[in-house]
């Protein structure tokens, strides 16, 4: 379960960063916002995975 959450965090980070970059090049504030939210979600999941004891 821990590896699944860690991989989900990585996927969210990559998708969020891609959304921010593509939204910036297209001048789309909505895509940048969604990308930023995905990055924040990925960081939150990553922190939770690291903080929860096994």
C-alpha distances in whole Angstrom, upper triangle without the diagonal:
4,5,5,6,9,10,11,13,14,15,17,19,20,21,22,25,26,27,29,30,31,32,35,36,37,38,36,35,32,30,30,29,26,25,25,23,20,21,21,18,16,17,16,12,13,15,13,10,13,14,12,13,11
4,5,5,6,9,10,11,13,14,15,17,19,20,21,23,25,26,27,29,30,31,33,35,36,37,35,33,31,29,29,28,25,24,24,22,19,19,19,16,14,15,14,10,10,12,10,7,9,11,10,10,9
4,5,5,6,8,10,11,12,14,15,17,18,20,21,23,24,26,27,28,30,32,33,34,35,33,33,31,28,28,27,25,23,23,22,19,18,19,16,14,15,15,12,11,13,12,9,11,14,13,14,12
4,5,5,6,9,10,11,12,14,15,16,18,20,21,22,24,26,27,28,30,32,32,34,31,31,28,26,26,25,22,21,22,20,17,17,18,15,13,15,14,11,11,14,13,10,13,15,14,16,14
4,5,5,6,9,10,10,12,14,15,16,18,20,21,22,24,25,26,28,30,31,32,29,28,26,24,24,23,20,19,19,17,14,14,15,12,10,11,11,7,8,11,9,7,10,13,12,14,13
4,5,5,6,9,10,11,13,14,15,17,19,20,21,23,24,25,27,29,30,31,29,28,26,24,23,23,20,18,18,17,14,14,14,12,9,10,11,7,6,9,9,7,9,12,12,14,14
4,5,5,6,9,10,11,12,14,15,17,18,20,21,22,24,26,27,28,30,28,27,25,23,22,22,19,17,18,17,14,14,15,13,10,12,13,10,9,13,13,10,13,16,16,18,17
4,5,5,6,9,10,10,12,14,15,16,18,20,21,22,24,26,26,27,25,25,22,20,20,19,16,15,16,14,11,11,13,10,7,10,11,8,9,12,12,11,13,16,16,18,18
4,5,5,6,9,10,10,12,14,15,16,18,20,21,22,24,25,26,24,23,21,19,18,18,15,13,14,12,9,9,10,8,4,7,8,6,6,9,10,9,11,14,15,17,18
4,5,5,6,9,10,11,12,14,15,17,18,20,21,23,24,25,24,23,22,19,18,18,16,13,14,14,10,9,11,10,7,9,11,9,8,12,13,12,13,16,17,20,20
4,5,5,6,8,10,11,12,14,15,16,18,20,21,22,23,22,21,20,17,17,17,14,12,13,13,9,9,12,10,8,11,13,11,11,15,15,14,16,19,20,23,22
4,6,5,6,8,10,10,12,14,15,16,18,20,21,21,19,19,17,14,14,14,11,9,10,9,6,6,9,7,5,8,10,9,10,13,14,14,16,18,19,22,23
4,6,5,6,9,10,11,12,14,15,16,18,20,20,19,18,17,14,13,14,12,9,9,10,6,5,8,8,5,7,10,10,10,13,14,14,16,18,20,23,23
4,5,5,6,9,10,11,12,14,15,17,18,19,18,18,17,14,13,15,13,9,11,12,9,8,11,11,9,11,14,13,13,16,18,17,19,21,23,26,26
4,6,5,6,9,10,10,12,14,15,16,17,16,16,14,11,11,12,10,7,10,10,7,8,11,11,9,12,15,14,15,18,19,19,21,23,24,27,28
4,5,5,6,9,10,10,12,14,15,16,14,13,12,9,8,9,7,4,6,7,5,5,8,9,8,11,13,13,14,16,18,19,20,22,24,27,28
4,5,5,6,9,10,11,12,14,15,14,14,14,11,9,11,10,6,7,10,8,7,10,12,10,12,15,16,15,18,20,20,21,24,25,28,29
4,5,5,6,8,10,11,12,14,13,14,13,10,9,12,10,7,10,12,10,10,13,14,13,15,18,18,18,21,23,23,24,27,28,31,32
4,6,5,6,8,10,10,11,10,10,10,6,6,8,7,4,8,10,9,9,13,13,13,15,18,18,19,21,23,24,25,27,29,32,33
4,6,5,6,9,10,10,9,9,10,7,4,7,8,5,7,10,10,9,12,14,14,15,18,19,19,21,23,24,25,27,29,32,34
4,5,5,6,9,10,10,11,12,9,8,11,11,8,10,13,13,12,15,17,16,18,21,22,21,23,26,26,27,29,32,35,36
4,5,5,6,8,8,10,11,8,8,11,11,9,12,15,14,14,17,19,18,20,23,23,24,26,28,28,30,32,34,37,37
4,6,5,6,5,7,8,5,5,9,9,8,10,13,13,14,16,18,18,20,22,23,24,26,28,29,30,32,34,37,38
4,5,5,6,8,10,8,7,10,12,10,12,15,15,15,17,20,20,21,23,25,25,27,29,30,31,33,35,38,40
4,6,8,10,13,10,10,14,15,13,15,18,18,18,21,23,22,24,26,28,28,30,32,33,33,36,38,41,42
4,5,9,11,9,10,13,14,13,15,18,18,19,21,23,23,25,27,28,29,31,33,34,35,37,39,42,43
4,6,9,9,9,12,13,13,14,17,18,19,21,23,23,25,27,28,29,31,33,34,35,37,39,42,43
4,6,6,6,9,10,11,13,15,16,17,19,20,21,23,25,26,27,29,31,32,33,35,37,40,41
4,6,5,6,9,10,10,12,14,15,16,18,20,21,22,24,26,27,28,30,32,33,35,38,40
4,5,5,6,9,10,11,12,14,15,17,18,20,21,23,24,26,27,29,30,32,33,37,38
4,5,5,6,8,10,10,12,14,15,16,18,20,21,22,24,26,27,29,30,32,35,36
4,6,5,6,9,10,10,12,14,15,16,18,20,21,22,24,26,27,28,30,34,35
4,5,5,6,9,10,11,12,14,15,16,18,20,21,22,24,26,27,29,32,34
4,5,5,6,9,10,10,12,14,15,16,18,20,21,22,24,26,27,31,32
4,5,5,6,9,10,11,12,14,15,16,18,20,21,23,24,26,29,30
4,5,5,6,9,10,11,12,14,15,17,18,20,21,22,24,28,29
4,5,5,6,9,10,10,12,14,15,16,18,20,21,22,26,28
4,5,5,6,9,10,11,12,14,15,16,18,20,21,25,26
4,5,5,6,9,10,10,12,14,15,17,18,20,23,25
4,5,5,6,9,10,11,12,14,15,16,18,22,24
4,5,5,6,9,10,11,12,14,15,16,20,22
4,5,5,6,9,10,11,12,14,16,19,20
4,5,5,6,8,10,11,12,14,18,19
4,5,5,6,9,10,11,12,16,18
4,5,5,6,9,10,11,14,15
4,5,5,6,9,10,13,14
4,5,5,6,9,12,14
4,5,5,6,10,12
4,6,6,8,9
4,6,8,9
4,6,9
4,7
4
